[in-house]
Amino acid sequence: MGKRKTIVCLETGKQFNSVENAANAIGVSSGFISRQIKAGKPIKGFYYYYAGEMLPDEYRQKIRNQKKKPNYKSRPVICLETGERFESISLVSRMLGISKSNVFHAMKNGSAVHGIHFYYGDELKPDDSFFKPKRRRKVRCTETGVVYESIKDAAERTKISPNGIGSAASGMAGGYHWEYADD
């Protein structure tokens, strides 16, 4: 059995005595935590690292500096919301944990992926009207009459699966009936 490593949340400073303790507290598998830390990727919006080892930002810089085979099709990509510049879609994928195909299609259609928009850095920035707003539809619980700003909001407040609420927007989830609330 390997040595237990202390896991630290970069944003909150909270520490966990082991990967297993962190996995139980966060609600994900210990293997997932290990892979995300190794890749320098966030877990449920927070970055974690092993105490005494490289911080996520340092690891991200290491990924940027890795020698790669030249890809002559690489084009720089810019995040609309942060202005961060990436050398390629592949780098966006590795650093943010978003599939290359999702990034490509979001850039092609102007849609958001994981709540953020991208465009090619070697072209003029598209007009703001090209970028579609983050998709959020209000939902209503028909039994209580409560209208939630989004499926995610309803899921967090009611502790019902967001997939259940979304697929039940014309049916039932968590013992309640749901519908989309149009303003």
C-alpha positions as a printed NumPy array, in Angstrom:
array([[  0.   ,   0.   ,   0.   ],
       [  1.364,   3.405,  -0.978],
       [  2.027,   6.338,   1.306],
       [ -1.034,   8.491,   1.995],
       [ -0.716,  11.954,   0.549],
       [ -2.458,  15.025,   1.918],
       [ -4.785,  16.652,  -0.627],
       [ -5.301,  20.453,  -0.486],
       [ -7.986,  22.575,  -2.159],
       [ -6.216,  25.551,  -3.735],
       [ -9.177,  27.941,  -3.394],
       [-10.371,  27.079,   0.133],
       [ -7.199,  25.668,   1.698],
       [ -9.175,  22.701,   3.046],
       [ -6.985,  19.647,   3.582],
       [ -7.805,  15.958,   3.389],
       [ -5.617,  13.243,   4.937],
       [ -5.901,  10.959,   1.909],
       [ -7.263,  10.67 ,  -1.612],
       [-10.053,   8.453,  -0.232],
       [-11.105,  11.084,   2.349],
       [-11.117,  13.772,  -0.328],
       [-13.115,  11.532,  -2.679],
       [-15.768,  10.883,  -0.025],
       [-16.04 ,  14.573,   0.919],
       [-16.229,  15.795,  -2.702],
       [-18.43 ,  12.975,  -3.96 ],
       [-16.214,  11.556,  -6.699],
       [-13.999,   8.473,  -7.032],
       [-10.465,   8.463,  -5.689],
       [ -9.17 ,   7.519,  -9.16 ],
       [-10.884,  10.564, -10.652],
       [ -9.266,  12.86 ,  -8.077],
       [ -5.823,  11.392,  -8.754],
       [ -6.207,  11.8  , -12.528],
       [ -7.485,  15.394, -12.241],
       [ -4.662,  16.395,  -9.879],
       [ -2.089,  14.781, -12.153],
       [ -3.539,  16.623, -15.165],
       [ -3.883,  19.928, -13.262],
       [ -7.639,  20.014, -13.974],
       [-10.423,  21.248, -11.698],
       [-12.791,  18.988,  -9.769],
       [-16.301,  20.444,  -9.46 ],
       [-14.842,  23.9  , -10.135],
       [-11.999,  23.702,  -7.598],
       [ -8.325,  22.866,  -8.05 ],
       [ -6.671,  20.356,  -5.73 ],
       [ -3.026,  19.4  ,  -5.303],
       [ -0.867,  17.135,  -3.19 ],
       [  0.629,  19.024,  -0.224],
       [  4.294,  19.767,  -0.831],
       [  4.052,  19.211,  -4.589],
       [  3.56 ,  21.413,  -7.639],
       [  0.56 ,  23.779,  -7.555],
       [ -2.005,  23.514, -10.391],
       [ -0.861,  26.773, -12.066],
       [  2.735,  25.531, -12.097],
       [  1.551,  22.237, -13.565],
       [ -0.457,  24.055, -16.238],
       [  2.697,  25.953, -17.185],
       [  4.592,  22.644, -17.369],
       [  1.952,  21.291, -19.784],
       [  2.347,  24.4  , -21.959],
       [  6.116,  23.911, -22.097],
       [  6.06 ,  20.212, -23.023],
       [  7.706,  19.441, -26.322],
       [  5.1  ,  18.216, -28.793],
       [  5.282,  17.052, -32.359],
       [  4.626,  20.053, -34.546],
       [  1.018,  20.24 , -35.612],
       [  0.88 ,  22.354, -38.712],
       [ -2.878,  22.708, -38.404],
       [ -2.659,  24.292, -34.93 ],
       [ -4.347,  27.617, -34.602],
       [ -4.346,  29.836, -31.529],
       [ -7.578,  29.888, -29.52 ],
       [ -8.788,  32.665, -27.201],
       [-11.265,  32.357, -24.337],
       [-13.824,  35.154, -24.707],
       [-14.55 ,  35.483, -20.992],
       [-10.968,  35.468, -19.645],
       [ -8.95 ,  36.557, -22.677],
       [ -6.572,  33.627, -22.041],
       [ -4.741,  32.579, -25.187],
       [ -4.07 ,  28.916, -25.968],
       [ -1.797,  27.697, -28.744],
       [ -4.333,  25.154, -30.007],
       [ -7.667,  23.434, -29.434],
       [ -5.679,  20.473, -28.092],
       [ -4.138,  22.668, -25.413],
       [ -7.591,  24.013, -24.44 ],
       [ -8.746,  20.418, -24.169],
       [ -5.841,  19.29 , -21.99 ],
       [ -5.812,  22.331, -19.711],
       [ -9.548,  22.749, -19.156],
       [-10.702,  19.154, -19.44 ],
       [-13.056,  19.841, -22.353],
       [-13.091,  17.514, -25.351],
       [-11.495,  18.878, -28.528],
       [-14.647,  18.196, -30.486],
       [-16.797,  20.184, -28.019],
       [-14.406,  23.149, -28.233],
       [-14.351,  22.981, -32.034],
       [-18.155,  22.852, -32.351],
       [-18.617,  25.638, -29.791],
       [-16.213,  27.84 , -31.759],
       [-17.942,  27.01 , -35.045],
       [-21.42 ,  27.78 , -33.667],
       [-20.607,  30.523, -31.16 ],
       [-22.041,  28.451, -28.33 ],
       [-20.658,  28.065, -24.815],
       [-18.925,  24.903, -23.658],
       [-18.673,  24.452, -19.887],
       [-20.009,  28.003, -19.651],
       [-17.279,  29.665, -21.713],
       [-16.869,  30.746, -25.33 ],
       [-13.827,  30.468, -27.605],
       [-12.693,  31.883, -30.936],
       [ -9.629,  31.557, -33.156],
       [ -6.856,  33.963, -32.211],
       [ -5.561,  34.268, -35.779],
       [ -8.847,  35.816, -36.959],
       [-10.647,  38.968, -35.971],
       [-12.779,  38.514, -32.897],
       [-16.326,  37.724, -34.057],
       [-19.049,  40.259, -33.389],
       [-20.726,  39.844, -29.978],
       [-23.949,  38.782, -31.715],
       [-22.128,  35.629, -32.961],
       [-21.707,  34.316, -29.414],
       [-24.822,  32.646, -28.108],
       [-25.657,  33.282, -24.466],
       [-25.186,  30.48 , -21.983],
       [-28.246,  28.31 , -22.3  ],
       [-30.439,  28.563, -19.251],
       [-34.113,  27.82 , -19.176],
       [-36.266,  28.499, -16.184],
       [-38.114,  25.492, -14.782],
       [-41.168,  25.288, -12.547],
       [-42.188,  22.604, -10.089],
       [-45.924,  22.307, -10.746],
       [-46.735,  21.062,  -7.233],
       [-45.048,  23.935,  -5.384],
       [-45.25 ,  26.584,  -8.114],
       [-41.636,  27.561,  -7.435],
       [-39.786,  28.813, -10.524],
       [-36.032,  28.17 , -10.621],
       [-33.581,  30.127, -12.792],
       [-32.221,  26.949, -14.356],
       [-32.236,  23.179, -14.145],
       [-28.949,  23.393, -12.237],
       [-30.48 ,  25.838,  -9.737],
       [-33.505,  23.557,  -9.222],
       [-31.254,  20.521,  -8.776],
       [-29.054,  22.241,  -6.187],
       [-32.017,  23.523,  -4.162],
       [-34.136,  20.364,  -4.281],
       [-31.318,  17.761,  -4.258],
       [-32.899,  16.101,  -7.302],
       [-30.708,  15.016, -10.204],
       [-30.374,  17.726, -12.896],
       [-30.645,  15.013, -15.554],
       [-33.908,  13.875, -13.99 ],
       [-35.336,  17.39 , -13.908],
       [-34.212,  18.118, -17.474],
       [-35.665,  14.941, -18.903],
       [-38.809,  15.357, -16.807],
       [-39.524,  18.935, -17.857],
       [-42.676,  17.437, -19.282],
       [-42.968,  14.742, -16.648],
       [-41.911,  13.669, -13.168],
       [-38.6  ,  13.604, -11.232],
       [-37.956,  13.27 ,  -7.51 ],
       [-41.676,  12.838,  -6.893],
       [-42.504,  16.205,  -8.486],
       [-43.775,  17.29 , -11.884],
       [-41.619,  19.777, -13.81 ],
       [-42.163,  22.093, -16.744],
       [-40.227,  24.813, -18.492],
       [-41.274,  28.247, -17.289],
       [-41.432,  30.693, -20.169],
       [-41.429,  34.356, -19.281]])
